[in-house]
Amino acid sequence: PPHSLSGDLVFAKMKGFPFWPARSGFKKRIPVFYFGTHQTGTLPPENVVPYVGNKMKYGSGVRIKGFSEGMWEIQNTPGVGSKLKVSVSSNASCVFV
């Protein structure tokens, strides 16, 4: 389901990658900040699931560089990157607060 609140802790799925620990924004495409790599992106709501309740399913067994660091950050420093702007279109952006 679409997220109504900016800043939710989530797992976000980008093509070619497993679900990754992230923080969401809100729009038709959800801006996300990826813990561990500190990259940003926008995804359709169906590619984002809540962190709470999905940690066991998506939070282990991934051996891609940055994922373990991302899991550590989402659990220990979830505010990291919260002031970054994520571009949503050519003339709009979302600020994580």
Contacts in CASP RR format, 6 or more apart in sequence:
PFRMAT RR
TARGET T0000
AUTHOR 0000-0000-0000
METHOD contacts of the structure
MODEL  1
PPHSLSGDLVFAKMKGFPFWPARSGFKKRIPVFYFGTHQTGTLPPENVVP
YVGNKMKYGSGVRIKGFSEGMWEIQNTPGVGSKLKVSVSSNASCVFV
1 45 0 8 1.000
2 26 0 8 1.000
2 30 0 8 1.000
2 45 0 8 1.000
3 10 0 8 1.000
3 24 0 8 1.000
3 25 0 8 1.000
3 26 0 8 1.000
3 30 0 8 1.000
3 45 0 8 1.000
3 48 0 8 1.000
4 26 0 8 1.000
5 26 0 8 1.000
6 24 0 8 1.000
6 25 0 8 1.000
6 26 0 8 1.000
6 94 0 8 1.000
6 96 0 8 1.000
6 97 0 8 1.000
7 23 0 8 1.000
7 24 0 8 1.000
7 25 0 8 1.000
7 82 0 8 1.000
7 96 0 8 1.000
7 97 0 8 1.000
8 23 0 8 1.000
8 24 0 8 1.000
8 25 0 8 1.000
8 50 0 8 1.000
8 51 0 8 1.000
9 21 0 8 1.000
9 22 0 8 1.000
9 23 0 8 1.000
9 50 0 8 1.000
9 51 0 8 1.000
9 52 0 8 1.000
9 74 0 8 1.000
9 78 0 8 1.000
10 21 0 8 1.000
10 22 0 8 1.000
10 23 0 8 1.000
10 24 0 8 1.000
10 32 0 8 1.000
10 48 0 8 1.000
10 49 0 8 1.000
10 50 0 8 1.000
10 51 0 8 1.000
11 19 0 8 1.000
11 20 0 8 1.000
11 21 0 8 1.000
11 22 0 8 1.000
11 48 0 8 1.000
11 49 0 8 1.000
11 50 0 8 1.000
11 51 0 8 1.000
11 54 0 8 1.000
11 58 0 8 1.000
11 59 0 8 1.000
12 19 0 8 1.000
12 20 0 8 1.000
12 22 0 8 1.000
12 24 0 8 1.000
12 30 0 8 1.000
12 32 0 8 1.000
12 34 0 8 1.000
12 43 0 8 1.000
12 47 0 8 1.000
12 48 0 8 1.000
13 19 0 8 1.000
13 20 0 8 1.000
13 43 0 8 1.000
13 47 0 8 1.000
13 48 0 8 1.000
13 49 0 8 1.000
14 20 0 8 1.000
14 41 0 8 1.000
14 43 0 8 1.000
14 47 0 8 1.000
17 64 0 8 1.000
18 58 0 8 1.000
18 62 0 8 1.000
18 64 0 8 1.000
18 67 0 8 1.000
19 49 0 8 1.000
19 54 0 8 1.000
19 57 0 8 1.000
19 58 0 8 1.000
19 59 0 8 1.000
20 34 0 8 1.000
20 35 0 8 1.000
20 62 0 8 1.000
20 67 0 8 1.000
20 70 0 8 1.000
21 34 0 8 1.000
21 35 0 8 1.000
21 36 0 8 1.000
21 51 0 8 1.000
21 59 0 8 1.000
21 67 0 8 1.000
21 70 0 8 1.000
21 71 0 8 1.000
21 73 0 8 1.000
21 74 0 8 1.000
22 32 0 8 1.000
22 33 0 8 1.000
22 34 0 8 1.000
22 35 0 8 1.000
22 48 0 8 1.000
22 74 0 8 1.000
23 32 0 8 1.000
23 33 0 8 1.000
23 35 0 8 1.000
23 74 0 8 1.000
23 78 0 8 1.000
23 79 0 8 1.000
23 81 0 8 1.000
23 82 0 8 1.000
23 96 0 8 1.000
24 30 0 8 1.000
24 31 0 8 1.000
24 32 0 8 1.000
24 48 0 8 1.000
25 31 0 8 1.000
25 32 0 8 1.000
25 86 0 8 1.000
25 94 0 8 1.000
25 96 0 8 1.000
26 94 0 8 1.000
27 42 0 8 1.000
27 88 0 8 1.000
27 94 0 8 1.000
28 44 0 8 1.000
28 45 0 8 1.000
29 42 0 8 1.000
29 43 0 8 1.000
29 44 0 8 1.000
29 88 0 8 1.000
30 42 0 8 1.000
30 43 0 8 1.000
30 44 0 8 1.000
30 45 0 8 1.000
30 48 0 8 1.000
31 40 0 8 1.000
31 41 0 8 1.000
31 42 0 8 1.000
31 86 0 8 1.000
31 88 0 8 1.000
31 94 0 8 1.000
31 96 0 8 1.000
32 40 0 8 1.000
32 41 0 8 1.000
32 42 0 8 1.000
32 43 0 8 1.000
32 48 0 8 1.000
32 86 0 8 1.000
33 39 0 8 1.000
33 40 0 8 1.000
33 81 0 8 1.000
33 82 0 8 1.000
33 84 0 8 1.000
33 86 0 8 1.000
33 96 0 8 1.000
34 40 0 8 1.000
34 41 0 8 1.000
34 70 0 8 1.000
35 69 0 8 1.000
35 70 0 8 1.000
35 71 0 8 1.000
35 73 0 8 1.000
35 74 0 8 1.000
35 78 0 8 1.000
35 80 0 8 1.000
36 66 0 8 1.000
36 67 0 8 1.000
36 69 0 8 1.000
36 70 0 8 1.000
36 72 0 8 1.000
36 73 0 8 1.000
37 66 0 8 1.000
37 69 0 8 1.000
37 70 0 8 1.000
38 80 0 8 1.000
38 81 0 8 1.000
40 84 0 8 1.000
40 86 0 8 1.000
40 87 0 8 1.000
41 86 0 8 1.000
42 86 0 8 1.000
42 87 0 8 1.000
42 88 0 8 1.000
49 58 0 8 1.000
51 74 0 8 1.000
59 71 0 8 1.000
60 71 0 8 1.000
73 80 0 8 1.000
81 96 0 8 1.000
82 96 0 8 1.000
82 97 0 8 1.000
83 95 0 8 1.000
83 96 0 8 1.000
83 97 0 8 1.000
84 95 0 8 1.000
84 96 0 8 1.000
85 93 0 8 1.000
85 94 0 8 1.000
85 95 0 8 1.000
86 93 0 8 1.000
86 94 0 8 1.000
86 96 0 8 1.000
87 93 0 8 1.000
88 94 0 8 1.000
END
